[in-house]
Structures are given as C-alpha cells and as structure tokens.
Amino acid sequence: QELVRRRKDGSLYESRVTRFAIRDGSGAVVAIANTLQDITERKRLERHQALLASVSSSLVESLDYEQTLATLARLCIPSFADLAVLYVVNGAESRYVAVHSDPQKQASVQAILNNPEWQAKGNTPMKEAIRTGKPVLRSSVACEQYVHDLTQRSLSESILQHGFRSILCVPVAIRG
C-alpha cells in the first residue's frame, strides 16, 4: 500500500507499507510484520519521467508552433503550477503563450500579461532570467513586494485575486 505520511518536522513524504504474516511451524499466524519504505525520490523520478515522455510526444504531435507552445504550457500545469507562461524571445522580438489551470481565469491572465505596465516593468523575474540565463525563483514575500510595487492599483489587485504566491522563471536556450 502506498501512502502519504507526515514526518516529525511536519513535511510530507510518500511511503510504501508492506504487511506480511509471521507463521509458526503449523502455519498459524502468530504476528503481523509491517515494513515502511520512503519512496518519495522514486515517485518524484517517476513523475519526472512521465512529464518528459509527455513533452516528447507533444513535440511531435503538431507542426503548428502556437499549438505546440500551448501544449507544453499545459503540461506544466499539473506538475508545477496553476499558471504556465512560455515566453519565446528571438532577438528583440518576443511573444508568449499562457495557460491557466482554471479556464475561466484564462482571459484575465491574458489581460494582466498584456498590460503595458506589466510588460514595461524593468525588473521582472522573466527579464532577469533571460538576461542572466539562470532560473529565478521569487518566494511569496518577494512576489507580494513585486506586485505592490506596481503603480496601477487595478493591475496589482487583479494579480492578487489570482492568488499568485510565487514565480519561477526558467530560461531555455535553443541553438545558443
């Protein structure tokens, strides 16, 4: 049986519980033994491999560039986030595809991302990731500060209503 359990420090881990009978010489059960094995890392690797397999098959499904980007963004949703935005930067030109786990929030997310203040803000995590070529993670505190620094009250309120708690931007370079 596989279970999610809680450690003494409060963190969760995945475990496998195996129970078996201990019998005496006549075959009668005299005790039940339990073993508990931490399988967190194995399960993480299984999820990682499943995601990579999904990405690989999605890349060959369609030659349509926009459809492929949307499919890749959708694949990130169950594993990593409620919202996935794939920015494609080619020199000075850039475009994006955004997919939200809640289809009803899709249009409002597009409005946030199309907002001129959001796009013009110089110190966005996305721009930092592109500039440095390194992943950028903003915790809940840093994310809240970023949102409160926006001058358009309606934009910051809209972002907070979506429940953005953290931001992870991972740059992926293709052909250099």
ZIQUI-V75464 format. One record per residue. N is the residue number from 0. OMEGA is omega in whole degrees, -180 to 180 (999 if undefined). Layout:
N;OMEGA, N;OMEGA
This chain:
0;178, 1;-176, 2;169, 3;-176, 4;-180, 5;176, 6;179, 7;179, 8;178, 9;-179, 10;-179, 11;174, 12;179, 13;-177, 14;174, 15;-180, 16;177, 17;178, 18;176, 19;-177, 20;172, 21;-174, 22;176, 23;-177, 24;-179, 25;179, 26;179, 27;179, 28;179, 29;179, 30;174, 31;179, 32;178, 33;171, 34;180, 35;-178, 36;176, 37;-179, 38;-177, 39;-177, 40;179, 41;180, 42;178, 43;178, 44;178, 45;178, 46;179, 47;179, 48;178, 49;178, 50;179, 51;178, 52;178, 53;179, 54;-179, 55;-179, 56;179, 57;-178, 58;-180, 59;-179, 60;-172, 61;174, 62;179, 63;-175, 64;-177, 65;179, 66;179, 67;178, 68;179, 69;178, 70;178, 71;178, 72;180, 73;-180, 74;179, 75;-172, 76;-175, 77;-175, 78;-168, 79;-166, 80;171, 81;-179, 82;176, 83;178, 84;176, 85;176, 86;176, 87;-178, 88;178, 89;-175, 90;180, 91;-178, 92;175, 93;174, 94;-176, 95;171, 96;180, 97;178, 98;178, 99;180, 100;178, 101;-177, 102;180, 103;180, 104;-175, 105;-177, 106;-179, 107;175, 108;177, 109;180, 110;178, 111;-176, 112;178, 113;-178, 114;-178, 115;180, 116;178, 117;-178, 118;-175, 119;-177, 120;-171, 121;-173, 122;179, 123;177, 124;180, 125;180, 126;178, 127;179, 128;179, 129;-178, 130;-175, 131;-176, 132;-179, 133;177, 134;179, 135;177, 136;175, 137;179, 138;-179, 139;-179, 140;180, 141;179, 142;178, 143;179, 144;179, 145;-179, 146;-179, 147;178, 148;179, 149;-177, 150;179, 151;-178, 152;-178, 153;179, 154;-179, 155;178, 156;179, 157;179, 158;-179, 159;178, 160;178, 161;177, 162;177, 163;-178, 164;178, 165;-179, 166;174, 167;178, 168;-178, 169;179, 170;177, 171;180, 172;178, 173;-178, 174;177, 175;999
